[in-house]
Each structure stands twice: as structure tokens, then as C-alpha cells.
């Protein structure tokens, strides 16, 4: 299997930030990366090869037979989380097949979580219940990066390794590994694309999911830091869903407050879908929208020119990598090396590549 070379845009952009290079130079660095997606191979080669983001099952590793992996997700609803779960289930099936595990020797997985990503209390209660059942490994995507300290300490006391996915926790020493998206780059790509679409000048707003989530914090910082390369663009508002009673009403208030608004960045699938569902008067049709996660609704919006494009993740690969990593923690200590942090590059999806098979893994529904 060929390896795919990935150059983190955040590192390259940071060089210009600290060395004072011009925004045109920044664009020369970022533009090729955000247009080509994850791989530099041709479409034909990509179709012939196995997805490079799906790890090979190495049966030379002595996994613990009958291992129970407990997954507590930020949410169990929505296209993104459905694909995360699908990737996890496939990893479990592939491991059982590759190792020849039968009956009681099979590795298993449970997948739980709240129906709403903002329901931090439900997530905490679910993790408490899961730890009481003493699984072999705990995988968690934190709704609030500061809310799980007691649960992580309880897992440690009970000898339960923790693998974080999608969104991590403040005390990273409490987790064995992290598998997720490069969310800083999500924000950078969104900033570059939105700035380009509005002519590198004007007023923009950020409509955001909950501020307490690590992935969202990284997207917002990536966006706001990168947009400073365009001095003629002003970020007039950042609205967080967990800081308002009604997100739709809050977004409408921003649209009313800034009648000359040029663009909006909706930084997760739920927020993007809410924005697309809003009833807007014709004067708002010119507002350029950039979203995150290529849901069915956003794909339709791109095709109908209601959205310029979307920065999309690979949730299936994230789920698969998370489970394989979790099972690796059951191997005898020091018998296998586990990479601590793996961040998957997002891809830019717009009308020019939405039907390109190379990007099919970034589309959540067809």
C-alpha cells in the first residue's frame, strides 16, 4: 500500500504568520493543498488502491481475544456519526475475520451517546455507567473538553485505557491516543475559500457549534487566525450555539444587524443545516456560505448554488482508526508502538469536484 504524503497547512501558514510574508505568498502555499484533498495520486490510482486511511490489520500483534470496546460518542444522530459508527463496526468485523476469532473470542463494541451533541450531562452519566461495566478499552468523543476529568481518572484507576476521537480533552495525559480531523486546517481552508469567494474584502460572520468542544475551538481559531491575512475582511460576529437559547434566531439577528454581510462560515453539519433551513429574504441570497461536512443537505445546496462549498471530513476512516487503535492497547505492553496523535486531513468540496470519485469518501450521503 502506498503512503500518502501530507503537508500540514497549519505549519506552512504559521511560517508566514511568524515571518511576515504577504498574504499572496500564504495563498501560494495553501491553495494547492486545499484543492487536491488528501491524496496526490491520480483518480485512477486512487480507485485501484485501498483507502490509505484504513490501516492494515496486522495479525502479528497479539491482541487480547474477547476484548470489549466501549464507545461513548458526542452524539449518535446525524450522517457524520452514522459513518463514524459504520467505520468502527467494520474494523471490529475485519479484526475478527483476520484473527479468526470465534464466539467468545470475538472482539466486540458498544456504541452509546446522547442524541444531541450539546447534552454534556448525558454524556458524563453514560461514561460513568460504562466504566462501571469495566470494559477493556474506552473510546470517547468529548462534548465538553473540561467535563470528563473525574471519569478519566476513574478509568485510569480501573486500568481502562482511553482513546479519544473527533474531540479530545484538556488533560491529554489521561488518554492513550487521539484519532480525529486536523480541525485547525478545517478553519484555515474555510477562511481561504470564503475570502476568495467574496473578493478578499467585506464582512463575515462565524456561526458555530458549542464553544466547549475542542474540535470547534480549533476550527474557530484556524479560521480567525488565517483570515487576518486579509486586512480588508472583518469578522463581525462569532455566535456559539451553547451560548444562545435559539441558534436560528441568533443567526437571523446577525443577518438583520449586518445588512451588508458578505459571507458566513458554519462550522459543523448541524449549524450548516440550520442555516440552510432558515427562511431568508431575497436580499440575503448574495451572502456566500461555507460549511463543514458534506451532508446530503449541503451537497444539494452546493449543486443549487446556495453554498459555495464545504470543508469535509472522513468519519468512516476516523471510526475505523479509532477501533484499531483501541484494540492495539490490549496487546502486551511494549509489544506494539501506538502513535499518540493522528489527524486526518479534510478536503474542500465544491461544484468542481463533488462528482469526482476521488472525493467520494468525503461525501456523507448520495
C-alpha positions as CSV (number, residue, x, y, z in Angstrom):
1,X,0.0,0.0,0.0
2,X,1.4,3.4,-1.0
3,X,1.9,6.0,1.6
4,X,0.3,9.4,1.1
5,X,2.4,12.5,1.7
6,X,0.6,15.2,3.6
7,X,2.0,18.6,4.4
8,X,0.1,20.3,7.3
9,X,-1.2,23.6,6.1
10,X,-1.3,24.9,9.6
11,X,2.5,24.6,9.8
12,X,3.0,26.4,6.5
13,X,0.6,29.1,7.3
14,X,2.3,29.6,10.7
15,X,5.6,30.2,8.9
16,X,4.1,33.2,7.1
17,X,2.4,34.4,10.3
18,X,5.7,34.5,12.1
19,X,8.0,35.6,9.3
20,X,5.7,38.3,8.0
21,X,5.2,37.1,4.4
22,X,2.5,38.6,2.4
23,X,-1.0,37.0,2.1
24,X,-0.3,36.3,-1.6
25,X,2.6,34.1,-0.5
26,X,0.3,32.4,2.0
27,X,-2.2,31.6,-0.7
28,X,0.5,30.1,-2.9
29,X,1.2,27.7,-0.1
30,X,-2.4,26.9,0.9
31,X,-4.1,26.9,-2.5
32,X,-2.7,23.6,-3.9
33,X,-3.3,21.8,-0.6
34,X,-7.0,22.8,-0.2
35,X,-7.8,22.0,-3.8
36,X,-6.3,18.5,-4.0
37,X,-7.8,16.8,-0.9
38,X,-6.0,14.0,0.9
39,X,-4.0,12.3,-1.8
40,X,-1.7,13.5,-4.6
41,X,-2.3,10.4,-6.7
42,X,-4.4,10.3,-9.8
43,X,-8.0,9.5,-9.7
44,X,-7.4,6.2,-11.5
45,X,-4.7,5.2,-9.0
46,X,-6.8,6.2,-6.1
47,X,-9.7,3.9,-7.3
48,X,-7.3,1.0,-7.7
49,X,-5.8,1.2,-4.3
50,X,-7.3,0.5,-0.9
51,X,-8.1,3.7,1.1
52,X,-4.7,4.8,2.6
53,X,-6.6,6.0,5.7
54,X,-7.8,2.5,6.6
55,X,-5.0,0.7,8.5
56,X,-3.9,-2.8,7.6
57,X,-4.9,-5.4,10.2
58,X,-1.5,-6.7,11.4
59,X,-2.2,-10.2,12.8
60,X,1.3,-10.4,14.2
61,X,0.2,-8.2,17.0
62,X,-1.1,-10.2,20.0
63,X,-4.5,-8.7,20.6
64,X,-6.5,-9.7,23.6
65,X,-9.2,-12.2,22.5
66,X,-12.7,-11.3,23.7
67,X,-11.9,-7.6,24.2
68,X,-14.8,-5.3,24.8
69,X,-14.5,-1.8,23.5
70,X,-17.0,0.7,24.8
71,X,-17.6,3.8,22.6
72,X,-19.2,6.9,24.0
73,X,-19.8,9.3,21.2
74,X,-20.5,13.0,21.3
75,X,-23.8,12.1,19.6
76,X,-25.5,9.1,18.0
77,X,-27.6,11.0,15.5
78,X,-26.7,12.6,12.1
79,X,-24.9,11.5,9.0
80,X,-21.4,12.1,10.4
81,X,-21.8,10.0,13.5
82,X,-23.5,7.3,11.5
83,X,-20.4,7.0,9.3
84,X,-18.1,7.0,12.4
85,X,-20.1,4.1,13.8
86,X,-20.1,2.3,10.4
87,X,-16.3,2.5,10.3
88,X,-16.0,1.2,13.8
89,X,-18.2,-1.7,13.1
90,X,-16.2,-2.6,10.0
91,X,-13.0,-2.5,12.0
92,X,-14.5,-4.9,14.5
93,X,-15.6,-7.3,11.8
94,X,-12.3,-7.1,10.0
95,X,-10.3,-7.9,13.1
96,X,-12.5,-10.9,14.0
97,X,-12.1,-12.2,10.4
98,X,-8.4,-11.6,10.2
99,X,-7.6,-13.2,13.6
100,X,-10.1,-16.0,13.2
101,X,-11.8,-15.0,16.4
102,X,-15.0,-17.1,17.0
103,X,-17.7,-17.0,19.6
104,X,-16.4,-15.9,23.0
105,X,-13.0,-15.0,21.5
106,X,-14.5,-12.3,19.2
107,X,-13.8,-8.7,20.0
108,X,-17.0,-6.6,20.5
109,X,-18.0,-3.0,20.6
110,X,-20.9,-1.0,22.1
111,X,-21.7,2.5,20.8
112,X,-23.6,4.9,23.0
113,X,-24.1,8.6,23.4
114,X,-26.6,11.4,23.6
115,X,-28.9,12.4,20.6
116,X,-27.7,16.0,21.0
117,X,-24.0,17.0,21.0
118,X,-24.8,19.7,23.5
119,X,-26.1,17.3,26.1
120,X,-22.9,17.2,28.2
121,X,-24.7,15.8,31.3
122,X,-26.0,12.8,29.5
123,X,-22.5,12.0,28.1
124,X,-21.0,12.2,31.6
125,X,-23.7,9.9,33.0
126,X,-23.2,7.4,30.2
127,X,-19.4,7.3,30.7
128,X,-20.0,6.7,34.4
129,X,-22.2,3.7,33.6
130,X,-19.8,2.4,31.0
131,X,-16.8,2.5,33.3
132,X,-18.9,0.6,36.0
133,X,-19.2,-2.2,33.4
134,X,-15.3,-2.4,33.3
135,X,-14.7,-2.6,29.5
136,X,-11.3,-3.4,28.2
137,X,-11.0,-0.1,26.4
138,X,-13.0,3.2,26.4
139,X,-13.3,5.4,23.3
140,X,-14.7,8.8,23.8
141,X,-15.5,12.0,21.8
142,X,-15.9,14.7,24.4
143,X,-18.8,17.2,24.1
144,X,-17.0,19.4,26.7
145,X,-13.2,19.1,26.8
146,X,-13.2,20.0,30.5
147,X,-16.1,17.9,31.8
148,X,-14.7,14.4,31.9
149,X,-11.7,14.7,34.3
150,X,-13.3,12.6,37.1
151,X,-14.4,9.9,34.5
152,X,-10.9,9.8,33.0
153,X,-9.4,9.4,36.5
154,X,-11.8,6.6,37.2
155,X,-10.9,4.8,34.0
156,X,-7.2,5.1,34.9
157,X,-7.8,3.7,38.4
158,X,-9.6,0.7,36.9
159,X,-6.8,0.1,34.3
160,X,-9.1,1.1,31.3
161,X,-7.1,2.8,28.5
162,X,-8.9,5.7,26.8
163,X,-8.7,6.5,23.2
164,X,-10.2,9.9,22.2
165,X,-11.7,10.5,18.8
166,X,-13.1,13.5,17.0
167,X,-12.8,15.8,20.0
168,X,-10.2,15.5,22.8
169,X,-9.9,16.6,26.4
170,X,-7.9,19.3,28.1
171,X,-5.8,16.9,30.2
172,X,-4.4,15.0,27.2
173,X,-2.1,12.9,29.6
174,X,-5.2,11.0,30.6
175,X,-5.7,9.5,27.1
176,X,-3.6,6.9,25.3
177,X,-4.2,8.2,21.8
178,X,-6.3,10.6,19.7
179,X,-7.8,9.9,16.3
180,X,-9.5,12.8,14.5
181,X,-9.5,15.5,11.9
182,X,-7.0,18.4,11.6
183,X,-9.6,20.9,12.7
184,X,-7.3,23.9,12.6
185,X,-6.8,23.2,9.0
186,X,-10.6,23.0,8.6
187,X,-10.8,26.6,9.7
188,X,-7.9,27.7,7.5
189,X,-9.4,26.1,4.4
190,X,-12.8,27.7,5.2
191,X,-11.1,31.1,5.7
192,X,-9.2,30.9,2.4
193,X,-12.2,29.7,0.4
194,X,-14.6,32.3,1.9
195,X,-12.1,35.1,1.4
196,X,-11.6,34.1,-2.2
197,X,-15.3,33.9,-2.9
198,X,-16.1,37.3,-1.5
199,X,-13.2,39.1,-3.3
200,X,-10.9,39.3,-0.3
201,X,-12.9,42.1,1.3
202,X,-16.1,42.6,3.3
203,X,-17.8,41.5,6.4
204,X,-18.2,37.9,7.5
205,X,-19.7,36.0,10.5
206,X,-18.9,32.7,12.1
207,X,-21.9,30.5,13.1
208,X,-20.5,27.9,15.5
209,X,-21.4,24.8,17.4
210,X,-20.7,24.6,21.1
211,X,-17.6,26.5,22.3
212,X,-16.6,23.9,24.9
213,X,-15.7,21.3,22.2
214,X,-12.0,21.0,21.2
215,X,-12.7,20.5,17.6
216,X,-14.8,23.6,17.4
217,X,-12.3,25.7,19.2
218,X,-9.6,24.6,16.7
219,X,-11.9,25.4,13.7
220,X,-12.7,28.9,15.0
221,X,-9.0,29.7,15.8
222,X,-7.9,28.3,12.5
223,X,-10.4,30.5,10.7
224,X,-9.9,33.7,12.6
225,X,-6.1,33.4,12.6
226,X,-6.0,32.7,8.8
227,X,-8.5,35.4,7.9
228,X,-6.1,38.1,9.3
229,X,-4.1,37.6,6.1
230,X,-6.9,39.7,4.5
231,X,-6.9,43.1,6.2
232,X,-10.0,44.2,4.3
233,X,-12.1,41.4,5.7
234,X,-13.8,41.9,9.1
235,X,-15.2,39.1,11.3
236,X,-18.2,41.0,12.7
237,X,-19.7,38.2,14.9
238,X,-18.9,34.7,16.3
239,X,-22.1,33.1,17.6
240,X,-21.8,29.8,19.6
241,X,-24.8,27.5,19.8
242,X,-24.3,26.8,23.5
243,X,-24.3,30.5,24.4
244,X,-27.8,31.3,22.9
245,X,-31.3,30.0,23.5
246,X,-32.2,29.6,19.9
247,X,-29.4,29.3,17.3
248,X,-31.7,30.0,14.3
249,X,-33.0,33.2,15.9
250,X,-29.4,34.2,16.8
251,X,-28.2,33.8,13.2
252,X,-31.2,35.8,12.0
253,X,-30.3,38.5,14.4
254,X,-26.8,38.7,12.9
255,X,-28.2,38.9,9.4
256,X,-30.5,41.7,10.4
257,X,-27.8,43.6,12.3
258,X,-25.4,43.5,9.3
259,X,-27.5,44.0,6.1
260,X,-24.2,44.2,4.1
261,X,-22.9,40.9,5.4
262,X,-20.8,39.2,2.6
263,X,-20.2,35.7,4.0
264,X,-20.8,33.2,6.7
265,X,-18.8,30.2,8.0
266,X,-21.0,27.5,9.5
267,X,-18.5,25.3,11.3
268,X,-20.3,22.0,11.7
269,X,-23.0,20.0,10.0
270,X,-25.8,20.8,12.4
271,X,-25.2,24.6,12.2
272,X,-24.9,24.5,8.4
273,X,-28.2,22.6,8.1
274,X,-29.9,25.1,10.4
275,X,-28.6,28.0,8.3
276,X,-29.8,26.4,5.0
277,X,-33.2,25.8,6.5
278,X,-33.6,29.4,7.5
279,X,-36.2,31.5,5.6
280,X,-34.2,34.4,4.3
281,X,-35.4,37.3,2.2
282,X,-34.1,37.9,-1.2
283,X,-31.6,40.5,-0.1
284,X,-29.7,37.7,1.8
285,X,-29.2,35.5,-1.3
286,X,-25.9,37.1,-2.1
287,X,-24.4,36.1,1.2
288,X,-21.7,33.5,0.5
289,X,-21.8,30.4,2.7
290,X,-19.0,28.0,3.5
291,X,-19.9,24.9,5.6
292,X,-18.3,21.9,7.2
293,X,-19.2,18.2,6.5
294,X,-20.7,17.2,3.2
295,X,-24.2,16.2,4.4
296,X,-26.9,15.4,1.9
297,X,-28.4,18.8,2.5
298,X,-25.1,20.6,1.9
299,X,-24.4,18.6,-1.2
300,X,-27.8,19.7,-2.6
301,X,-27.0,23.3,-1.6
302,X,-23.7,23.2,-3.5
303,X,-25.4,21.8,-6.6
304,X,-28.1,24.6,-6.3
305,X,-25.5,27.3,-5.8
306,X,-26.8,28.1,-2.3
307,X,-23.5,27.2,-0.8
308,X,-20.1,27.8,-2.4
309,X,-18.6,24.7,-0.8
310,X,-17.8,22.6,2.2
311,X,-14.8,21.5,4.2
312,X,-15.4,17.8,4.7
313,X,-14.0,15.1,7.0
314,X,-13.6,11.3,6.7
315,X,-15.7,10.0,9.6
316,X,-15.7,6.4,8.4
317,X,-11.8,6.3,8.4
318,X,-11.8,8.1,11.8
319,X,-14.1,5.4,13.2
320,X,-12.0,2.6,11.8
321,X,-8.7,4.1,13.0
322,X,-10.2,4.6,16.5
323,X,-11.2,1.0,16.9
324,X,-8.0,-0.5,15.6
325,X,-6.0,1.8,17.9
326,X,-8.3,0.8,20.8
327,X,-7.6,-2.8,20.2
328,X,-3.9,-2.2,20.0
329,X,-4.0,-1.1,23.6
330,X,-5.0,-4.6,24.6
331,X,-1.7,-6.0,23.3
332,X,1.1,-6.7,25.8
333,X,2.9,-3.6,26.9
334,X,5.9,-2.5,24.8
335,X,5.0,-5.1,22.1
336,X,3.5,-2.5,19.8
337,X,4.0,1.2,19.2
338,X,0.9,3.3,19.1
339,X,1.0,6.7,17.5
340,X,-0.3,9.1,20.1
341,X,-1.9,11.7,17.7
342,X,-3.2,11.0,14.2
343,X,-5.1,13.8,12.5
344,X,-6.7,13.2,9.1
345,X,-6.7,16.0,6.5
346,X,-10.1,17.4,5.4
347,X,-10.9,18.2,1.8
348,X,-12.6,21.0,0.0
349,X,-15.8,20.0,-1.8
350,X,-17.5,22.3,-4.3
351,X,-19.3,22.1,-7.7
352,X,-16.0,21.4,-9.5
353,X,-15.2,18.1,-7.7
354,X,-18.5,16.9,-6.0
355,X,-18.9,14.2,-8.6
356,X,-15.3,13.2,-8.8
357,X,-14.9,9.6,-7.4
358,X,-11.7,10.7,-5.8
359,X,-13.7,12.6,-3.2
360,X,-16.5,10.1,-2.6
361,X,-15.2,9.2,0.8
362,X,-15.8,12.8,1.9
363,X,-19.5,12.8,0.9
364,X,-21.8,11.6,3.7
365,X,-24.8,10.7,1.6
366,X,-25.6,10.4,-2.1
